[in-house]
Amino acid sequence: MPDTATVMPPPGEPDAAPRRRPALSPSRASDFKQCPLLYRFRAVDRLPEVPTRAQLRGTLVHAVLERLFTLPAADRVAPRAKELLAPTWSELSAASPEWTELFEEPAETGEWLATAEKLLDSYFELEDPRRLEPEACELHVEIELGSGVLLRGYIDRVDVAPTGEIRVVDYKTGAAPREIGEAKALFQMKFYAVVLWRLRGVVPRQLKLMYLTDGQSLAYTPEEGELVRFERTLEAIWQAILKAGKTGDFRPNKGKLCSWCDHQAHCPEFGGTPPEYPGWPEPDPGEETALDRAD
């Protein structure tokens, strides 16, 4: 199908840069479900957020696991994965030098990298990558549904069996979640299941979450009827976002997760005032970042 994500400039403006259409990603959809105002702060206002060391560690471990699968199968062992940590962090921090400001002393960086090594040890306890040949790692997926909503995201790993069954794998560098966190994780995985189903015409056989902090995994088998209903949920979320986007009426939803929000100073629920609404943004307000995918 044609690239539905790109809007070309009008005739007579050959030098104008193509603009990406607004899209829905799992992270931004989850934001809107949690708190419409949080969605606005992140996707529309683009307010800066200071990443935590845990988020950076997740980004690093994801990048190392992606690189691990580019090696010959025999080289995919724990010591080799750990050797990739330092050079991968050097590349990531060179691209985002502000990340290094979270570490005041070089020794702190070394201690932090050691905690990433533990996550890699946990990964190797869950599976043997020498026995796997993923079809793709960090796969960018994108499709427009019949309703017009554009879905976009990145999948950590896609495995395809010789018989055609698809497994979607997501690495989580935190601990296995309680009820709220588990529902959020499954929301993300069902999002990817819908996209792959619509792209390939095959319902993924398994959605697998791997929690590296405590060495647990969660596997889920979706059904086609379930994905049909979930697709309608995504369409309803997008219509609600578009409605709010026209007026700027993104309302706060105070809850337990507010304690971890970076934007309380701008939130009316905490005595703050949001910035003046800038209008529906271009380019794409649905784009995920590397930190979104780290989890």
C-alpha positions in Angstrom: 0.0 0.0 0.0 1.2 3.6 -0.5 2.9 5.5 2.3 -0.1 7.0 4.0 2.1 8.7 6.6 3.5 11.4 4.4 1.7 14.6 3.3 3.4 16.1 0.3 3.7 19.9 -0.2 1.2 21.6 -2.4 2.1 22.2 -6.1 4.3 25.2 -6.4 6.1 24.5 -3.2 8.8 22.0 -4.3 11.2 23.0 -1.5 8.8 22.5 1.3 9.6 19.5 3.5 7.0 16.7 3.6 5.0 16.6 6.8 4.0 13.5 8.6 0.4 12.8 9.3 -0.8 12.7 12.9 -0.8 9.1 14.1 -1.6 7.1 17.2 1.2 5.2 18.9 0.7 2.9 21.9 2.5 5.3 24.3 0.4 8.3 23.3 -2.8 6.3 23.3 -1.9 5.1 26.8 -1.2 8.7 27.8 -4.6 9.9 26.7 -6.4 7.0 28.4 -4.5 7.8 31.6 -4.9 11.6 31.5 -5.9 13.7 28.4 -3.9 16.6 29.8 -0.8 14.4 30.0 -1.3 13.6 26.3 -1.5 17.3 25.5 1.7 18.1 27.5 3.7 15.4 25.8 2.3 15.3 22.3 1.0 18.9 21.7 3.0 21.2 24.0 6.1 18.9 23.8 7.0 19.9 27.4 10.5 18.6 28.3 10.8 15.8 30.7 14.0 14.8 32.5 14.6 11.0 32.0 15.4 8.9 35.0 18.4 6.6 35.2 16.0 3.7 35.1 14.6 4.9 31.8 18.1 5.4 30.3 19.0 1.9 31.4 16.0 0.5 29.7 16.9 2.4 26.5 20.5 1.0 26.8 19.4 -2.6 27.4 17.0 -2.5 24.5 19.7 -1.2 22.2 22.2 -3.9 23.3 19.6 -6.7 22.8 18.9 -5.3 19.3 22.6 -5.4 18.5 23.0 -8.8 20.0 20.8 -10.3 17.3 23.0 -8.8 14.6 25.8 -11.1 15.7 26.3 -14.7 14.5 24.2 -17.1 16.6 27.2 -18.6 18.4 28.3 -15.2 19.6 25.0 -14.4 21.3 26.2 -15.1 24.9 26.0 -13.1 28.1 29.7 -12.0 28.1 29.5 -10.7 24.6 26.2 -8.8 25.4 27.9 -7.2 28.4 30.8 -6.1 26.2 28.3 -4.2 24.1 27.1 -2.1 27.0 29.8 0.5 27.2 30.2 1.3 23.5 26.4 1.4 23.0 26.1 3.8 25.9 28.9 6.0 24.4 26.9 6.2 21.1 23.6 6.9 22.8 25.0 9.6 25.1 26.9 11.2 22.2 23.5 11.5 20.4 21.8 12.9 23.6 24.6 14.5 25.6 22.1 15.9 28.2 21.7 12.3 29.4 25.2 12.3 30.9 24.1 15.1 33.3 22.3 12.5 35.4 25.7 11.2 36.5 27.9 13.6 38.5 30.9 11.3 38.8 32.4 8.7 36.3 32.1 6.1 39.1 28.4 6.5 39.1 28.2 5.6 35.4 30.2 2.5 36.1 27.9 1.4 38.9 24.9 2.2 36.7 26.3 0.0 33.9 26.7 -2.8 36.4 23.0 -2.7 37.1 22.4 -3.0 33.3 24.6 -6.1 33.3 22.2 -7.7 35.9 19.3 -7.2 33.5 21.2 -8.9 30.7 21.9 -11.8 33.0 18.2 -12.0 33.7 17.5 -12.0 29.9 19.8 -15.0 29.3 18.0 -16.9 32.1 14.7 -16.4 30.2 15.8 -17.6 26.8 18.8 -18.6 24.7 19.2 -16.2 21.8 21.6 -18.6 20.1 18.5 -20.7 19.3 16.5 -17.8 17.8 16.5 -16.0 14.4 14.1 -13.1 14.7 12.5 -11.8 11.6 13.0 -8.3 12.9 14.2 -6.3 15.9 13.0 -2.7 16.6 10.6 -3.0 13.8 8.8 0.1 12.7 5.2 -0.6 11.9 2.6 1.6 10.4 -0.9 1.2 8.9 -4.0 3.2 8.2 -7.2 1.5 9.4 -10.4 1.7 7.4 -11.7 4.5 9.7 -8.7 6.7 8.7 -6.8 6.4 12.0 -3.0 5.9 11.4 -1.3 3.5 13.8 2.4 3.7 14.2 4.9 2.2 16.6 8.1 0.1 17.2 8.1 -3.5 18.1 11.0 -4.8 20.1 11.1 -8.2 18.3 9.1 -10.2 15.9 9.7 -14.0 15.7 8.2 -16.0 12.8 8.1 -19.8 13.0 8.8 -21.9 9.9 5.1 -22.7 9.9 4.2 -19.0 9.8 3.1 -18.4 13.4 4.0 -14.9 14.6 5.3 -14.1 18.1 5.5 -10.5 19.3 8.2 -10.0 22.0 8.6 -6.9 24.2 11.4 -6.4 26.8 10.5 -4.7 30.0 13.4 -3.6 32.2 11.2 -3.0 35.2 9.7 -5.6 37.5 6.6 -7.6 36.6 3.7 -5.2 37.2 0.7 -5.2 39.3 -2.8 -5.0 37.8 -2.6 -1.4 36.5 0.9 -1.9 34.9 -0.1 -5.3 33.5 -3.1 -3.8 31.8 -1.0 -1.0 30.3 1.6 -3.5 29.0 -1.1 -5.7 27.4 -2.7 -2.6 25.8 0.6 -2.0 24.1 0.9 -5.6 22.9 -2.6 -5.7 21.6 -1.9 -2.5 19.7 1.0 -4.2 18.0 -1.1 -7.3 17.4 -3.7 -5.2 15.6 -1.1 -3.6 13.4 0.6 -6.9 12.4 -2.8 -8.5 11.8 -3.9 -5.8 9.5 -0.5 -5.6 7.7 -0.1 -9.4 7.3 -3.6 -10.9 7.5 -2.4 -13.2 10.3 -3.3 -12.9 14.0 -0.1 -13.2 16.1 0.0 -16.6 17.8 1.6 -15.1 21.0 2.3 -11.8 22.7 5.3 -12.2 25.0 6.4 -9.8 27.7 9.8 -10.4 29.3 10.4 -8.6 32.6 14.1 -8.5 33.2 14.2 -7.1 36.7 12.7 -10.2 38.3 13.2 -12.7 35.4 9.5 -13.3 34.7 7.7 -13.6 31.4 4.0 -13.2 30.5 2.6 -14.8 27.4 -0.8 -14.0 25.9 -2.7 -15.5 23.0 -5.0 -13.0 21.3 -8.1 -14.0 19.3 -9.3 -12.3 16.2 -12.7 -11.2 17.7 -10.8 -9.6 20.6 -8.6 -7.7 18.1 -11.6 -6.4 16.3 -13.0 -5.0 19.5 -9.6 -3.5 20.4 -9.4 -1.9 17.0 -12.7 -0.1 17.7 -11.2 1.0 21.1 -8.2 2.6 19.3 -10.5 4.3 16.8 -12.6 5.7 19.7 -9.5 7.0 21.4 -8.3 8.7 18.3 -11.7 10.4 17.7 -11.6 11.6 21.3 -8.1 13.0 20.7 -9.2 14.8 17.5 -12.2 16.3 19.3 -10.0 17.6 22.1 -7.4 18.8 19.6 -9.9 21.1 17.9 -10.7 23.0 21.1 -7.7 22.3 23.3 -10.0 20.8 25.9 -7.6 18.2 27.3 -8.9 17.6 30.8 -6.7 16.3 33.7 -7.5 13.0 35.3 -6.1 12.9 38.8 -5.0 9.5 39.9 -2.3 7.3 41.5 0.1 7.8 38.7 0.2 11.6 39.2 3.0 11.1 41.7 5.4 10.2 38.8 4.3 13.0 36.5 6.8 15.7 35.5 4.2 18.3 34.8 2.4 19.0 38.1 3.6 22.6 37.9 1.4 23.1 34.8 -1.5 20.9 36.0 -4.7 22.6 37.5 -5.2 19.6 39.8 -2.0 20.7 41.6 -2.5 24.5 41.4 -0.7 24.9 38.1 -1.6 26.6 34.8 -1.2 24.9 31.4 0.7 26.9 28.7 -1.5 28.6 26.2 -2.9 26.0 23.8 -0.7 26.1 20.6 -3.2 24.3 18.4 -3.1 20.9 16.8 0.5 20.3 16.0 2.6 19.5 13.0 4.6 17.4 12.6 3.2 14.2 14.0 1.9 14.3 17.6 1.8 10.5 17.8 5.5 9.7 17.5 7.2 7.6 20.2 10.7 8.2 21.5 13.4 5.8 22.4 12.5 6.4 26.1 8.9 5.5 25.4 10.0 2.1 24.1 12.5 1.5 27.0 9.9 0.9 29.7 
